[in-house]
Amino acid sequence: MKTLKVLSALLSYPSDELIDAAPELKAVLTNEGVLPRRDLAAVLALVDDIGGRDLFDAQERYILLFDRTRSLSLHLFEHVHGESRDRGQAMVDLIKLYEDGGYTPTIGELPDFLPLFLEYAATRTPEEAIELIGQPGHVLAALKERLVKRSSPYAAVFAALVSLSKARLDEAALAALRAEPDPEPDDLEALDAAWEEEEVTFGPGAAKGDCGVDGLAAKLRQARRPAPGLEPAPGAGPRTVITTSPASRG
């Protein structure tokens, strides 16, 4: 499903290449025709919005939204179980899922990074792709709501993903996410508090409760997050790389 590759690109750090590809991205969305009309119009508007901005302005907005604001993190694990002792194994499991599907990421991203996840989903059959994106559906819905609250055009991508998945949302999990702190990026004190490391416990019951989501979402646990307010050099998005070597994954 090429539409998922377009949505992945739109959630990536803005670049000249992304802006230059705007006509191609819009053509794919329009020709494939899998998005409902309202969602399609909103995503096309986002393409125009990114392309119509000064590049550094677009990059700064992206950093403030997705890298500085924990509640808008594009790392899916951030929103489900928080920190737990098995987060490393969950990452390995997700990498194995990609590898078993014949997909080898070429960029140094953690496997739960949403644009990377969408790229993988785009390699599957439409039925498999829809099932995959539906598993973290409550996370996508919560992110959509938080972006709508900010009147951000990026909400269009998450609305499109929720529509595509056709999943029944886990209302209890969604309610829990709605209750999480959602500070604005200029509220530094609140941001610092939101980014404080949670206590990691060990032994029986150490991991936080299952949010009622099967398959992939059951593996969604945080691995590692960037320091609050850490900004990349111009032209290079902030990246957290996987340090596990192929040999150590056994």
Buried (B, 14 or more C-beta within 10 A) or exposed (E): BBBBBBBBBBBBBBBEEBBEBBEEBBEBBEEBEBBEEEBBEBBBEBBEBBBEBEBEEBBBBBBBBBBBBBBBBBBBBBBBBBBBEBBBEBBBBBBEBBEEBEBEBEEEBBBBBBBBBBBBBBBBEBEEBBBBBBBBBBBBBBBBBBBBEBEBBBBBBBBBBBBBBEBEBBEEBBEBBEEEEBBBBEEEEBBEEBBEEEEEEEEEEEBBEEBEBEEBBBBBBBBBBBEBBEBBEEEEBBBBEBEEEEEEEE
